Amino acid sequence: CRLQVGFPFLSLLVSGGHCQILLCHGVGNYTMLGGTLDDALGEAYDKAARMLGVSKGVAGGAVMEQLAKTGNPDAVPLPVPMQKRKDCDFSYAG
């Protein structure tokens, strides 16, 4: 089954580098609404794992995922960063 998506639509482009939120008007016709300002998602996981002392020389994402599966989501209250920004840029580093 081939899914047909009509224009316009929103796209979240996630890569090993940076991420972007795009408004897709047509083939080759995009408007970037926002993107990462700093670290890529993988880098943020790696840094968090190192800070917690759980990386053990491997990529932090897999370790953090395993810990999250058994963690308490209410253990640490986290702020909602960048609430007052008027754009769609975002940060994984906080």
PyMOL Python script that loads the backbone (N, CA, C, O; Angstrom):
from pymol import cmd

cmd.read_pdbstr("""\
ATOM      1  N   CYS A   1       0.840  -1.177   0.000  1.00  0.00           N
ATOM      2  CA  CYS A   1       0.000   0.000   0.000  1.00  0.00           C
ATOM      3  C   CYS A   1       0.885   1.240   0.000  1.00  0.00           C
ATOM      4  O   CYS A   1       1.768   1.363   0.849  1.00  0.00           O
ATOM      5  N   ARG A   2       0.674   2.123  -0.899  1.00  0.00           N
ATOM      6  CA  ARG A   2       1.455   3.357  -0.977  1.00  0.00           C
ATOM      7  C   ARG A   2       0.596   4.507  -0.476  1.00  0.00           C
ATOM      8  O   ARG A   2      -0.476   4.781  -1.017  1.00  0.00           O
ATOM      9  N   LEU A   3       1.080   5.176   0.562  1.00  0.00           N
ATOM     10  CA  LEU A   3       0.349   6.279   1.172  1.00  0.00           C
ATOM     11  C   LEU A   3       0.555   7.550   0.361  1.00  0.00           C
ATOM     12  O   LEU A   3       1.689   7.920   0.060  1.00  0.00           O
ATOM     13  N   GLN A   4      -0.520   8.206   0.014  1.00  0.00           N
ATOM     14  CA  GLN A   4      -0.457   9.475  -0.700  1.00  0.00           C
ATOM     15  C   GLN A   4      -0.672  10.607   0.297  1.00  0.00           C
ATOM     16  O   GLN A   4      -1.716  10.676   0.946  1.00  0.00           O
ATOM     17  N   VAL A   5       0.300  11.482   0.419  1.00  0.00           N
ATOM     18  CA  VAL A   5       0.213  12.618   1.332  1.00  0.00           C
ATOM     19  C   VAL A   5       0.008  13.872   0.507  1.00  0.00           C
ATOM     20  O   VAL A   5       0.753  14.133  -0.437  1.00  0.00           O
ATOM     21  N   GLY A   6      -1.003  14.648   0.864  1.00  0.00           N
ATOM     22  CA  GLY A   6      -1.274  15.873   0.134  1.00  0.00           C
ATOM     23  C   GLY A   6      -0.537  17.063   0.735  1.00  0.00           C
ATOM     24  O   GLY A   6      -0.261  17.094   1.934  1.00  0.00           O
ATOM     25  N   PHE A   7      -0.231  18.014  -0.086  1.00  0.00           N
ATOM     26  CA  PHE A   7       0.421  19.246   0.363  1.00  0.00           C
ATOM     27  C   PHE A   7      -0.639  20.247   0.786  1.00  0.00           C
ATOM     28  O   PHE A   7      -1.743  20.216   0.243  1.00  0.00           O
ATOM     29  N   PRO A   8      -0.363  21.105   1.701  1.00  0.00           N
ATOM     30  CA  PRO A   8       0.857  21.198   2.511  1.00  0.00           C
ATOM     31  C   PRO A   8       0.795  20.234   3.698  1.00  0.00           C
ATOM     32  O   PRO A   8      -0.284  19.800   4.102  1.00  0.00           O
ATOM     33  N   PHE A   9       1.976  19.905   4.253  1.00  0.00           N
ATOM     34  CA  PHE A   9       2.046  19.098   5.460  1.00  0.00           C
ATOM     35  C   PHE A   9       3.282  19.503   6.261  1.00  0.00           C
ATOM     36  O   PHE A   9       4.207  20.122   5.734  1.00  0.00           O
ATOM     37  N   LEU A  10       3.278  19.140   7.546  1.00  0.00           N
ATOM     38  CA  LEU A  10       4.421  19.395   8.415  1.00  0.00           C
ATOM     39  C   LEU A  10       5.311  18.171   8.433  1.00  0.00           C
ATOM     40  O   LEU A  10       4.836  17.036   8.387  1.00  0.00           O
ATOM     41  N   SER A  11       6.604  18.416   8.500  1.00  0.00           N
ATOM     42  CA  SER A  11       7.564  17.321   8.536  1.00  0.00           C
ATOM     43  C   SER A  11       8.570  17.573   9.651  1.00  0.00           C
ATOM     44  O   SER A  11       9.043  18.695   9.831  1.00  0.00           O
ATOM     45  N   LEU A  12       8.892  16.528  10.392  1.00  0.00           N
ATOM     46  CA  LEU A  12       9.979  16.584  11.364  1.00  0.00           C
ATOM     47  C   LEU A  12      11.116  15.783  10.784  1.00  0.00           C
ATOM     48  O   LEU A  12      11.017  14.564  10.644  1.00  0.00           O
ATOM     49  N   LEU A  13      12.196  16.457  10.446  1.00  0.00           N
ATOM     50  CA  LEU A  13      13.367  15.821   9.865  1.00  0.00           C
ATOM     51  C   LEU A  13      14.369  15.583  10.987  1.00  0.00           C
ATOM     52  O   LEU A  13      14.889  16.533  11.571  1.00  0.00           O
ATOM     53  N   VAL A  14      14.636  14.326  11.284  1.00  0.00           N
ATOM     54  CA  VAL A  14      15.546  13.960  12.368  1.00  0.00           C
ATOM     55  C   VAL A  14      16.758  13.278  11.747  1.00  0.00           C
ATOM     56  O   VAL A  14      16.621  12.313  10.994  1.00  0.00           O
ATOM     57  N   SER A  15      17.934  13.784  12.065  1.00  0.00           N
ATOM     58  CA  SER A  15      19.148  13.193  11.517  1.00  0.00           C
ATOM     59  C   SER A  15      20.164  13.000  12.635  1.00  0.00           C
ATOM     60  O   SER A  15      19.912  13.357  13.786  1.00  0.00           O
ATOM     61  N   GLY A  16      21.290  12.443  12.290  1.00  0.00           N
ATOM     62  CA  GLY A  16      22.366  12.291  13.265  1.00  0.00           C
ATOM     63  C   GLY A  16      22.973  13.622  13.644  1.00  0.00           C
ATOM     64  O   GLY A  16      23.667  13.730  14.655  1.00  0.00           O
ATOM     65  N   GLY A  17      22.718  14.632  12.843  1.00  0.00           N
ATOM     66  CA  GLY A  17      23.201  15.977  13.142  1.00  0.00           C
ATOM     67  C   GLY A  17      22.112  16.775  13.810  1.00  0.00           C
ATOM     68  O   GLY A  17      21.807  16.555  14.982  1.00  0.00           O
ATOM     69  N   HIS A  18      21.531  17.683  13.093  1.00  0.00           N
ATOM     70  CA  HIS A  18      20.496  18.528  13.669  1.00  0.00           C
ATOM     71  C   HIS A  18      19.128  18.161  13.108  1.00  0.00           C
ATOM     72  O   HIS A  18      19.025  17.448  12.110  1.00  0.00           O
ATOM     73  N   CYS A  19      18.090  18.652  13.756  1.00  0.00           N
ATOM     74  CA  CYS A  19      16.715  18.353  13.365  1.00  0.00           C
ATOM     75  C   CYS A  19      16.034  19.630  12.882  1.00  0.00           C
ATOM     76  O   CYS A  19      16.434  20.736  13.246  1.00  0.00           O
ATOM     77  N   GLN A  20      15.008  19.466  12.064  1.00  0.00           N
ATOM     78  CA  GLN A  20      14.264  20.606  11.536  1.00  0.00           C
ATOM     79  C   GLN A  20      12.766  20.294  11.519  1.00  0.00           C
ATOM     80  O   GLN A  20      12.356  19.147  11.340  1.00  0.00           O
ATOM     81  N   ILE A  21      11.964  21.337  11.708  1.00  0.00           N
ATOM     82  CA  ILE A  21      10.526  21.261  11.482  1.00  0.00           C
ATOM     83  C   ILE A  21      10.269  22.036  10.194  1.00  0.00           C
ATOM     84  O   ILE A  21      10.587  23.221  10.099  1.00  0.00           O
ATOM     85  N   LEU A  22       9.693  21.362   9.209  1.00  0.00           N
ATOM     86  CA  LEU A  22       9.497  21.957   7.891  1.00  0.00           C
ATOM     87  C   LEU A  22       8.020  21.999   7.524  1.00  0.00           C
ATOM     88  O   LEU A  22       7.272  21.066   7.816  1.00  0.00           O
ATOM     89  N   LEU A  23       7.608  23.079   6.886  1.00  0.00           N
ATOM     90  CA  LEU A  23       6.299  23.150   6.247  1.00  0.00           C
ATOM     91  C   LEU A  23       6.536  22.840   4.778  1.00  0.00           C
ATOM     92  O   LEU A  23       7.216  23.593   4.080  1.00  0.00           O
ATOM     93  N   CYS A  24       5.983  21.747   4.316  1.00  0.00           N
ATOM     94  CA  CYS A  24       6.204  21.287   2.943  1.00  0.00           C
ATOM     95  C   CYS A  24       5.042  21.758   2.070  1.00  0.00           C
ATOM     96  O   CYS A  24       3.906  21.308   2.219  1.00  0.00           O
ATOM     97  N   HIS A  25       5.361  22.680   1.153  1.00  0.00           N
ATOM     98  CA  HIS A  25       4.350  23.252   0.260  1.00  0.00           C
ATOM     99  C   HIS A  25       4.190  22.414  -1.005  1.00  0.00           C
ATOM    100  O   HIS A  25       3.104  22.348  -1.580  1.00  0.00           O
ATOM    101  N   GLY A  26       5.269  21.779  -1.431  1.00  0.00           N
ATOM    102  CA  GLY A  26       5.285  20.977  -2.642  1.00  0.00           C
ATOM    103  C   GLY A  26       6.653  20.346  -2.780  1.00  0.00           C
ATOM    104  O   GLY A  26       7.531  20.587  -1.951  1.00  0.00           O
ATOM    105  N   VAL A  27       6.850  19.544  -3.809  1.00  0.00           N
ATOM    106  CA  VAL A  27       8.134  18.898  -4.024  1.00  0.00           C
ATOM    107  C   VAL A  27       9.211  19.963  -4.221  1.00  0.00           C
ATOM    108  O   VAL A  27       9.127  20.772  -5.145  1.00  0.00           O
ATOM    109  N   GLY A  28      10.217  19.961  -3.354  1.00  0.00           N
ATOM    110  CA  GLY A  28      11.301  20.940  -3.429  1.00  0.00           C
ATOM    111  C   GLY A  28      10.937  22.321  -2.916  1.00  0.00           C
ATOM    112  O   GLY A  28      11.739  23.245  -3.049  1.00  0.00           O
ATOM    113  N   ASN A  29       9.765  22.493  -2.338  1.00  0.00           N
ATOM    114  CA  ASN A  29       9.305  23.794  -1.872  1.00  0.00           C
ATOM    115  C   ASN A  29       8.972  23.698  -0.372  1.00  0.00           C
ATOM    116  O   ASN A  29       7.884  23.266   0.010  1.00  0.00           O
ATOM    117  N   TYR A  30       9.929  24.108   0.459  1.00  0.00           N
ATOM    118  CA  TYR A  30       9.807  23.957   1.906  1.00  0.00           C
ATOM    119  C   TYR A  30      10.077  25.277   2.615  1.00  0.00           C
ATOM    120  O   TYR A  30      10.842  26.109   2.128  1.00  0.00           O
ATOM    121  N   THR A  31       9.447  25.460   3.758  1.00  0.00           N
ATOM    122  CA  THR A  31       9.752  26.570   4.642  1.00  0.00           C
ATOM    123  C   THR A  31      10.210  25.970   5.964  1.00  0.00           C
ATOM    124  O   THR A  31       9.487  25.177   6.567  1.00  0.00           O
ATOM    125  N   MET A  32      11.415  26.343   6.424  1.00  0.00           N
ATOM    126  CA  MET A  32      11.892  25.841   7.700  1.00  0.00           C
ATOM    127  C   MET A  32      11.258  26.666   8.818  1.00  0.00           C
ATOM    128  O   MET A  32      11.475  27.874   8.904  1.00  0.00           O
ATOM    129  N   LEU A  33      10.480  26.014   9.666  1.00  0.00           N
ATOM    130  CA  LEU A  33       9.810  26.692  10.766  1.00  0.00           C
ATOM    131  C   LEU A  33      10.676  26.732  12.013  1.00  0.00           C
ATOM    132  O   LEU A  33      10.554  27.649  12.826  1.00  0.00           O
ATOM    133  N   GLY A  34      11.546  25.749  12.169  1.00  0.00           N
ATOM    134  CA  GLY A  34      12.406  25.708  13.339  1.00  0.00           C
ATOM    135  C   GLY A  34      13.418  24.588  13.216  1.00  0.00           C
ATOM    136  O   GLY A  34      13.325  23.721  12.347  1.00  0.00           O
ATOM    137  N   GLY A  35      14.376  24.635  14.105  1.00  0.00           N
ATOM    138  CA  GLY A  35      15.407  23.604  14.110  1.00  0.00           C
ATOM    139  C   GLY A  35      16.184  23.643  15.408  1.00  0.00           C
ATOM    140  O   GLY A  35      15.964  24.502  16.261  1.00  0.00           O
ATOM    141  N   THR A  36      17.088  22.703  15.538  1.00  0.00           N
ATOM    142  CA  THR A  36      17.885  22.637  16.748  1.00  0.00           C
ATOM    143  C   THR A  36      18.875  23.801  16.788  1.00  0.00           C
ATOM    144  O   THR A  36      19.480  24.159  15.777  1.00  0.00           O
ATOM    145  N   LEU A  37      19.023  24.375  17.966  1.00  0.00           N
ATOM    146  CA  LEU A  37      19.928  25.496  18.153  1.00  0.00           C
ATOM    147  C   LEU A  37      21.307  25.050  18.598  1.00  0.00           C
ATOM    148  O   LEU A  37      22.266  25.817  18.502  1.00  0.00           O
ATOM    149  N   ASP A  38      21.418  23.851  19.072  1.00  0.00           N
ATOM    150  CA  ASP A  38      22.680  23.420  19.665  1.00  0.00           C
ATOM    151  C   ASP A  38      22.941  21.956  19.359  1.00  0.00           C
ATOM    152  O   ASP A  38      23.164  21.603  18.200  1.00  0.00           O
ATOM    153  N   ASP A  39      22.921  21.113  20.348  1.00  0.00           N
ATOM    154  CA  ASP A  39      23.249  19.705  20.192  1.00  0.00           C
ATOM    155  C   ASP A  39      22.193  18.945  19.405  1.00  0.00           C
ATOM    156  O   ASP A  39      21.006  19.271  19.433  1.00  0.00           O
ATOM    157  N   ALA A  40      22.661  17.931  18.710  1.00  0.00           N
ATOM    158  CA  ALA A  40      21.749  16.970  18.114  1.00  0.00           C
ATOM    159  C   ALA A  40      21.226  16.078  19.238  1.00  0.00           C
ATOM    160  O   ALA A  40      21.823  16.026  20.314  1.00  0.00           O
ATOM    161  N   LEU A  41      20.135  15.388  19.003  1.00  0.00           N
ATOM    162  CA  LEU A  41      19.514  14.572  20.037  1.00  0.00           C
ATOM    163  C   LEU A  41      20.472  13.517  20.586  1.00  0.00           C
ATOM    164  O   LEU A  41      20.536  13.314  21.798  1.00  0.00           O
ATOM    165  N   GLY A  42      21.205  12.855  19.719  1.00  0.00           N
ATOM    166  CA  GLY A  42      22.151  11.830  20.162  1.00  0.00           C
ATOM    167  C   GLY A  42      23.234  12.404  21.065  1.00  0.00           C
ATOM    168  O   GLY A  42      23.632  11.775  22.045  1.00  0.00           O
ATOM    169  N   GLU A  43      23.710  13.603  20.731  1.00  0.00           N
ATOM    170  CA  GLU A  43      24.721  14.246  21.568  1.00  0.00           C
ATOM    171  C   GLU A  43      24.162  14.563  22.949  1.00  0.00           C
ATOM    172  O   GLU A  43      24.870  14.426  23.947  1.00  0.00           O
ATOM    173  N   ALA A  44      22.915  14.979  23.019  1.00  0.00           N
ATOM    174  CA  ALA A  44      22.291  15.286  24.305  1.00  0.00           C
ATOM    175  C   ALA A  44      22.183  14.023  25.160  1.00  0.00           C
ATOM    176  O   ALA A  44      22.452  14.065  26.360  1.00  0.00           O
ATOM    177  N   TYR A  45      21.796  12.910  24.555  1.00  0.00           N
ATOM    178  CA  TYR A  45      21.738  11.646  25.302  1.00  0.00           C
ATOM    179  C   TYR A  45      23.124  11.243  25.792  1.00  0.00           C
ATOM    180  O   TYR A  45      23.281  10.821  26.938  1.00  0.00           O
ATOM    181  N   ASP A  46      24.128  11.372  24.931  1.00  0.00           N
ATOM    182  CA  ASP A  46      25.494  11.021  25.326  1.00  0.00           C
ATOM    183  C   ASP A  46      25.965  11.870  26.501  1.00  0.00           C
ATOM    184  O   ASP A  46      26.559  11.351  27.446  1.00  0.00           O
ATOM    185  N   LYS A  47      25.701  13.176  26.444  1.00  0.00           N
ATOM    186  CA  LYS A  47      26.106  14.067  27.537  1.00  0.00           C
ATOM    187  C   LYS A  47      25.385  13.723  28.824  1.00  0.00           C
ATOM    188  O   LYS A  47      26.002  13.687  29.889  1.00  0.00           O
ATOM    189  N   ALA A  48      24.081  13.468  28.742  1.00  0.00           N
ATOM    190  CA  ALA A  48      23.308  13.130  29.942  1.00  0.00           C
ATOM    191  C   ALA A  48      23.819  11.828  30.565  1.00  0.00           C
ATOM    192  O   ALA A  48      23.936  11.731  31.787  1.00  0.00           O
ATOM    193  N   ALA A  49      24.119  10.844  29.746  1.00  0.00           N
ATOM    194  CA  ALA A  49      24.624   9.565  30.250  1.00  0.00           C
ATOM    195  C   ALA A  49      25.976   9.749  30.932  1.00  0.00           C
ATOM    196  O   ALA A  49      26.237   9.151  31.976  1.00  0.00           O
ATOM    197  N   ARG A  50      26.837  10.581  30.338  1.00  0.00           N
ATOM    198  CA  ARG A  50      28.139  10.848  30.971  1.00  0.00           C
ATOM    199  C   ARG A  50      27.958  11.566  32.294  1.00  0.00           C
ATOM    200  O   ARG A  50      28.623  11.233  33.275  1.00  0.00           O
ATOM    201  N   MET A  51      27.059  12.554  32.335  1.00  0.00           N
ATOM    202  CA  MET A  51      26.820  13.304  33.569  1.00  0.00           C
ATOM    203  C   MET A  51      26.284  12.395  34.679  1.00  0.00           C
ATOM    204  O   MET A  51      26.598  12.592  35.853  1.00  0.00           O
ATOM    205  N   LEU A  52      25.483  11.411  34.305  1.00  0.00           N
ATOM    206  CA  LEU A  52      24.929  10.476  35.283  1.00  0.00           C
ATOM    207  C   LEU A  52      25.886   9.331  35.603  1.00  0.00           C
ATOM    208  O   LEU A  52      25.635   8.533  36.506  1.00  0.00           O
ATOM    209  N   GLY A  53      26.979   9.260  34.855  1.00  0.00           N
ATOM    210  CA  GLY A  53      27.963   8.205  35.090  1.00  0.00           C
ATOM    211  C   GLY A  53      27.508   6.826  34.664  1.00  0.00           C
ATOM    212  O   GLY A  53      27.922   5.829  35.255  1.00  0.00           O
ATOM    213  N   VAL A  54      26.662   6.752  33.645  1.00  0.00           N
ATOM    214  CA  VAL A  54      26.116   5.455  33.213  1.00  0.00           C
ATOM    215  C   VAL A  54      26.518   5.072  31.793  1.00  0.00           C
ATOM    216  O   VAL A  54      26.066   4.044  31.290  1.00  0.00           O
ATOM    217  N   SER A  55      27.354   5.871  31.132  1.00  0.00           N
ATOM    218  CA  SER A  55      27.637   5.604  29.716  1.00  0.00           C
ATOM    219  C   SER A  55      28.525   4.384  29.503  1.00  0.00           C
ATOM    220  O   SER A  55      28.362   3.696  28.496  1.00  0.00           O
ATOM    221  N   LYS A  56      29.447   4.087  30.394  1.00  0.00           N
ATOM    222  CA  LYS A  56      30.298   2.893  30.312  1.00  0.00           C
ATOM    223  C   LYS A  56      30.938   2.715  28.939  1.00  0.00           C
ATOM    224  O   LYS A  56      31.104   1.587  28.475  1.00  0.00           O
ATOM    225  N   GLY A  57      31.297   3.816  28.286  1.00  0.00           N
ATOM    226  CA  GLY A  57      31.997   3.745  27.018  1.00  0.00           C
ATOM    227  C   GLY A  57      31.141   3.424  25.809  1.00  0.00           C
ATOM    228  O   GLY A  57      31.672   3.248  24.713  1.00  0.00           O
ATOM    229  N   VAL A  58      29.835   3.345  25.980  1.00  0.00           N
ATOM    230  CA  VAL A  58      28.945   3.078  24.848  1.00  0.00           C
ATOM    231  C   VAL A  58      28.083   4.309  24.593  1.00  0.00           C
ATOM    232  O   VAL A  58      28.078   5.249  25.389  1.00  0.00           O
ATOM    233  N   ALA A  59      27.360   4.299  23.489  1.00  0.00           N
ATOM    234  CA  ALA A  59      26.480   5.420  23.173  1.00  0.00           C
ATOM    235  C   ALA A  59      25.449   5.597  24.282  1.00  0.00           C
ATOM    236  O   ALA A  59      24.876   4.624  24.773  1.00  0.00           O
ATOM    237  N   GLY A  60      25.221   6.840  24.667  1.00  0.00           N
ATOM    238  CA  GLY A  60      24.341   7.135  25.789  1.00  0.00           C
ATOM    239  C   GLY A  60      22.875   6.860  25.537  1.00  0.00           C
ATOM    240  O   GLY A  60      22.135   6.574  26.479  1.00  0.00           O
ATOM    241  N   GLY A  61      22.434   6.939  24.287  1.00  0.00           N
ATOM    242  CA  GLY A  61      21.020   6.779  23.985  1.00  0.00           C
ATOM    243  C   GLY A  61      20.457   5.439  24.422  1.00  0.00           C
ATOM    244  O   GLY A  61      19.391   5.384  25.037  1.00  0.00           O
ATOM    245  N   ALA A  62      21.155   4.365  24.114  1.00  0.00           N
ATOM    246  CA  ALA A  62      20.674   3.026  24.468  1.00  0.00           C
ATOM    247  C   ALA A  62      20.628   2.840  25.981  1.00  0.00           C
ATOM    248  O   ALA A  62      19.678   2.261  26.509  1.00  0.00           O
ATOM    249  N   VAL A  63      21.650   3.329  26.679  1.00  0.00           N
ATOM    250  CA  VAL A  63      21.696   3.219  28.138  1.00  0.00           C
ATOM    251  C   VAL A  63      20.563   4.039  28.763  1.00  0.00           C
ATOM    252  O   VAL A  63      19.877   3.566  29.670  1.00  0.00           O
ATOM    253  N   MET A  64      20.371   5.263  28.279  1.00  0.00           N
ATOM    254  CA  MET A  64      19.321   6.127  28.818  1.00  0.00           C
ATOM    255  C   MET A  64      17.936   5.520  28.564  1.00  0.00           C
ATOM    256  O   MET A  64      17.050   5.620  29.413  1.00  0.00           O
ATOM    257  N   GLU A  65      17.750   4.899  27.409  1.00  0.00           N
ATOM    258  CA  GLU A  65      16.463   4.265  27.109  1.00  0.00           C
ATOM    259  C   GLU A  65      16.166   3.139  28.086  1.00  0.00           C
ATOM    260  O   GLU A  65      15.046   3.029  28.586  1.00  0.00           O
ATOM    261  N   GLN A  66      17.158   2.303  28.362  1.00  0.00           N
ATOM    262  CA  GLN A  66      16.954   1.198  29.305  1.00  0.00           C
ATOM    263  C   GLN A  66      16.637   1.716  30.702  1.00  0.00           C
ATOM    264  O   GLN A  66      15.764   1.175  31.380  1.00  0.00           O
ATOM    265  N   LEU A  67      17.339   2.759  31.138  1.00  0.00           N
ATOM    266  CA  LEU A  67      17.070   3.339  32.451  1.00  0.00           C
ATOM    267  C   LEU A  67      15.678   3.967  32.500  1.00  0.00           C
ATOM    268  O   LEU A  67      14.992   3.877  33.518  1.00  0.00           O
ATOM    269  N   ALA A  68      15.264   4.595  31.415  1.00  0.00           N
ATOM    270  CA  ALA A  68      13.959   5.257  31.374  1.00  0.00           C
ATOM    271  C   ALA A  68      12.812   4.258  31.483  1.00  0.00           C
ATOM    272  O   ALA A  68      11.757   4.588  32.026  1.00  0.00           O
ATOM    273  N   LYS A  69      13.001   3.061  30.983  1.00  0.00           N
ATOM    274  CA  LYS A  69      11.941   2.050  31.028  1.00  0.00           C
ATOM    275  C   LYS A  69      11.574   1.661  32.451  1.00  0.00           C
ATOM    276  O   LYS A  69      10.438   1.264  32.713  1.00  0.00           O
ATOM    277  N   THR A  70      12.521   1.770  33.369  1.00  0.00           N
ATOM    278  CA  THR A  70      12.247   1.375  34.754  1.00  0.00           C
ATOM    279  C   THR A  70      12.264   2.571  35.699  1.00  0.00           C
ATOM    280  O   THR A  70      12.152   2.401  36.914  1.00  0.00           O
ATOM    281  N   GLY A  71      12.403   3.767  35.159  1.00  0.00           N
ATOM    282  CA  GLY A  71      12.504   4.964  35.990  1.00  0.00           C
ATOM    283  C   GLY A  71      11.158   5.497  36.444  1.00  0.00           C
ATOM    284  O   GLY A  71      10.102   5.026  36.023  1.00  0.00           O
ATOM    285  N   ASN A  72      11.228   6.483  37.307  1.00  0.00           N
ATOM    286  CA  ASN A  72      10.046   7.159  37.825  1.00  0.00           C
ATOM    287  C   ASN A  72       9.912   8.494  37.092  1.00  0.00           C
ATOM    288  O   ASN A  72      10.742   9.379  37.301  1.00  0.00           O
ATOM    289  N   PRO A  73       8.905   8.670  36.247  1.00  0.00           N
ATOM    290  CA  PRO A  73       8.780   9.912  35.470  1.00  0.00           C
ATOM    291  C   PRO A  73       8.516  11.146  36.322  1.00  0.00           C
ATOM    292  O   PRO A  73       8.665  12.272  35.847  1.00  0.00           O
ATOM    293  N   ASP A  74       8.125  10.943  37.575  1.00  0.00           N
ATOM    294  CA  ASP A  74       7.844  12.080  38.464  1.00  0.00           C
ATOM    295  C   ASP A  74       8.965  12.338  39.469  1.00  0.00           C
ATOM    296  O   ASP A  74       8.818  13.188  40.347  1.00  0.00           O
ATOM    297  N   ALA A  75      10.082  11.617  39.355  1.00  0.00           N
ATOM    298  CA  ALA A  75      11.161  11.722  40.344  1.00  0.00           C
ATOM    299  C   ALA A  75      11.803  13.107  40.368  1.00  0.00           C
ATOM    300  O   ALA A  75      12.161  13.604  41.435  1.00  0.00           O
ATOM    301  N   VAL A  76      11.951  13.729  39.204  1.00  0.00           N
ATOM    302  CA  VAL A  76      12.609  15.031  39.118  1.00  0.00           C
ATOM    303  C   VAL A  76      11.707  15.968  38.319  1.00  0.00           C
ATOM    304  O   VAL A  76      11.433  15.714  37.146  1.00  0.00           O
ATOM    305  N   PRO A  77      11.244  17.053  38.949  1.00  0.00           N
ATOM    306  CA  PRO A  77      10.435  18.007  38.177  1.00  0.00           C
ATOM    307  C   PRO A  77      11.321  18.749  37.178  1.00  0.00           C
ATOM    308  O   PRO A  77      12.351  19.314  37.544  1.00  0.00           O
ATOM    309  N   LEU A  78      10.910  18.739  35.934  1.00  0.00           N
ATOM    310  CA  LEU A  78      11.693  19.397  34.886  1.00  0.00           C
ATOM    311  C   LEU A  78      10.942  20.618  34.372  1.00  0.00           C
ATOM    312  O   LEU A  78       9.730  20.564  34.164  1.00  0.00           O
ATOM    313  N   PRO A  79      11.660  21.717  34.169  1.00  0.00           N
ATOM    314  CA  PRO A  79      11.011  22.909  33.620  1.00  0.00           C
ATOM    315  C   PRO A  79      10.721  22.737  32.134  1.00  0.00           C
ATOM    316  O   PRO A  79      11.313  21.884  31.472  1.00  0.00           O
ATOM    317  N   VAL A  80       9.826  23.536  31.625  1.00  0.00           N
ATOM    318  CA  VAL A  80       9.563  23.574  30.183  1.00  0.00           C
ATOM    319  C   VAL A  80      10.396  24.729  29.637  1.00  0.00           C
ATOM    320  O   VAL A  80      10.052  25.892  29.844  1.00  0.00           O
ATOM    321  N   PRO A  81      11.497  24.416  28.936  1.00  0.00           N
ATOM    322  CA  PRO A  81      12.382  25.482  28.471  1.00  0.00           C
ATOM    323  C   PRO A  81      11.822  26.221  27.256  1.00  0.00           C
ATOM    324  O   PRO A  81      10.970  25.707  26.531  1.00  0.00           O
ATOM    325  N   MET A  82      12.309  27.409  27.059  1.00  0.00           N
ATOM    326  CA  MET A  82      12.064  28.201  25.848  1.00  0.00           C
ATOM    327  C   MET A  82      10.588  28.522  25.622  1.00  0.00           C
ATOM    328  O   MET A  82      10.169  28.698  24.478  1.00  0.00           O
ATOM    329  N   GLN A  83       9.794  28.601  26.685  1.00  0.00           N
ATOM    330  CA  GLN A  83       8.359  28.850  26.546  1.00  0.00           C
ATOM    331  C   GLN A  83       8.040  30.200  25.929  1.00  0.00           C
ATOM    332  O   GLN A  83       7.010  30.354  25.272  1.00  0.00           O
ATOM    333  N   LYS A  84       8.903  31.169  26.129  1.00  0.00           N
ATOM    334  CA  LYS A  84       8.603  32.531  25.689  1.00  0.00           C
ATOM    335  C   LYS A  84       9.121  32.845  24.291  1.00  0.00           C
ATOM    336  O   LYS A  84       8.944  33.960  23.801  1.00  0.00           O
ATOM    337  N   ARG A  85       9.755  31.880  23.651  1.00  0.00           N
ATOM    338  CA  ARG A  85      10.243  32.108  22.288  1.00  0.00           C
ATOM    339  C   ARG A  85       9.072  32.206  21.331  1.00  0.00           C
ATOM    340  O   ARG A  85       8.067  31.515  21.498  1.00  0.00           O
ATOM    341  N   LYS A  86       9.198  33.051  20.342  1.00  0.00           N
ATOM    342  CA  LYS A  86       8.137  33.263  19.357  1.00  0.00           C
ATOM    343  C   LYS A  86       8.356  32.423  18.084  1.00  0.00           C
ATOM    344  O   LYS A  86       7.586  32.522  17.129  1.00  0.00           O
ATOM    345  N   ASP A  87       9.403  31.605  18.085  1.00  0.00           N
ATOM    346  CA  ASP A  87       9.682  30.786  16.903  1.00  0.00           C
ATOM    347  C   ASP A  87       9.505  29.304  17.257  1.00  0.00           C
ATOM    348  O   ASP A  87       9.056  28.969  18.354  1.00  0.00           O
ATOM    349  N   CYS A  88       9.854  28.446  16.341  1.00  0.00           N
ATOM    350  CA  CYS A  88       9.713  27.004  16.562  1.00  0.00           C
ATOM    351  C   CYS A  88      11.059  26.319  16.762  1.00  0.00           C
ATOM    352  O   CYS A  88      11.155  25.095  16.665  1.00  0.00           O
ATOM    353  N   ASP A  89      12.113  27.113  17.044  1.00  0.00           N
ATOM    354  CA  ASP A  89      13.414  26.505  17.315  1.00  0.00           C
ATOM    355  C   ASP A  89      13.352  25.770  18.637  1.00  0.00           C
ATOM    356  O   ASP A  89      12.543  26.100  19.504  1.00  0.00           O
ATOM    357  N   PHE A  90      14.211  24.770  18.789  1.00  0.00           N
ATOM    358  CA  PHE A  90      14.204  23.997  20.017  1.00  0.00           C
ATOM    359  C   PHE A  90      15.616  23.581  20.377  1.00  0.00           C
ATOM    360  O   PHE A  90      16.539  23.667  19.567  1.00  0.00           O
ATOM    361  N   SER A  91      15.760  23.126  21.620  1.00  0.00           N
ATOM    362  CA  SER A  91      17.071  22.770  22.142  1.00  0.00           C
ATOM    363  C   SER A  91      16.975  21.463  22.900  1.00  0.00           C
ATOM    364  O   SER A  91      16.087  21.279  23.731  1.00  0.00           O
ATOM    365  N   TYR A  92      17.892  20.557  22.609  1.00  0.00           N
ATOM    366  CA  TYR A  92      17.967  19.318  23.373  1.00  0.00           C
ATOM    367  C   TYR A  92      18.893  19.479  24.569  1.00  0.00           C
ATOM    368  O   TYR A  92      18.862  18.665  25.492  1.00  0.00           O
ATOM    369  N   ALA A  93      19.709  20.512  24.561  1.00  0.00           N
ATOM    370  CA  ALA A  93      20.651  20.733  25.663  1.00  0.00           C
ATOM    371  C   ALA A  93      20.006  21.555  26.777  1.00  0.00           C
ATOM    372  O   ALA A  93      20.580  21.668  27.860  1.00  0.00           O
ATOM    373  N   GLY A  94      18.851  22.120  26.543  1.00  0.00           N
ATOM    374  CA  GLY A  94      18.173  22.882  27.583  1.00  0.00           C
ATOM    375  C   GLY A  94      18.520  24.330  27.478  1.00  0.00           C
ATOM    376  O   GLY A  94      18.043  25.138  28.274  1.00  0.00           O
TER     377      GLY A  94
END
""", "prot")
cmd.dss("prot")
cmd.show_as("cartoon", "prot")
cmd.util.cbc("prot")
cmd.orient("prot")
